[in-house]
């Protein structure tokens, strides 16, 4: 079985969280380190519930003019979130856009909070 674990590291103004973002204890540890962020990269659960939960959890933690990035937007599940990104996230985050280097790249969905 897969054992999920959580660690929080802080370097200067950088906080790195490794863990399951759908678990309340993980988010509590993160909020204990910092309440607001300028940049959030989500490379997490590829389920629709997980992706929507991450979006709802992390958008309030993003500073104005902050950047939210979703990883794996170019591939279909289970390795990516392409249909979730285009059907659920983009309609809610109208100014979001996709970035990728080449066709084999996993792609990033980017959104600036204004």
N, C-alpha and C positions, 0 to 999 in steps of 0.2 A: 504494500500500500504506500501511497505517497503521503509523506508527512509535511505539512505546511509549517513554515517557521517565519518569524518576524524579527527583523533587526532594524534599528534606526541609527544611522551614523550622521554626525554633523561635522562639517569642515567649514570654518569661517561662516559664510552666509549660505552654505549649501547643505541641504538635508536630503539624504538618500534613504528611501524606505524600501525594504524588500519584504514582501509578505502578501497575504491575501487581503486585498482592499475591501472585500465584502464582509470581513469580520470586524465588528465594532472595536475590539481591542487594538487592532492595527491602526485604525484611524485615531483612536484616543492617544496612542503613543506618538503619532505624528503631530497631533494638535498640541501635545505637551511640549514639543520642541519649537513649534512655530504655528501661528494662527493663519497667516496669509502668505502667499507665494507669488513671485513674478513669473515663474515658469513651472509647469507641471507636465511631465511626460508619463503617459499611461501606456504601459505594455503589459496588459493584464489578462483577465478572464475573457475568453472569446465568445462566451455565451451572450445572448441578447440581454438577459437579466443582469449579468455582470457588467456589461458595457454601459447600460443605462444607469445602473447603480453608481458606477464610477463617475459618470458625467454629473449626476445629481449630487454626489458627495463632494467632488472637487471644484466645480464651478464656483460655489460660494467661498471657497478657500483661495480663489485666484484674485489677485489685486487688479484694480482698474489698469488697463493697458497691458495686462499680463497675457502670456501665451500658454494655451492648452494644446497639447499634442497627443494624438492617438496614434499608436503604432499598429502596423499590419492592416492598413486599409485597402491594400491592393489585392489581397487574397481572400477567397471564400473560406468559411469554417471547414474543418476545425482549426486550421492554421492562421486564419485571418478573420477580419470583421467587415469585409466589403459590403455585404447586403445590409448589415446593421448600420454601418456608417452612412450609406446612401439613403436608406429608408427611414431611419430614426434620428440620427444625429444632425445631418445636413439640414433637414427641414426645421429643426429647432435652433440650430446655430447657422443662420442664413449666410453669414460672411465666411464660413469655414471653407477651406480649399485643400486639395490634395497635392502633395509634393512627393516626387520620386525621381531617382537619378536615371534608372533604366527599367526596362520591362521586367527584369528579374528582382528588382528591389521590392521590399515589403511595403513601402510607401508610408507616408505620414499624413494624417489629417490635422491641419492646423487651424486654430481659431484664436483671434485676439479679443479679449474682453474690453469693450469700450465703455 
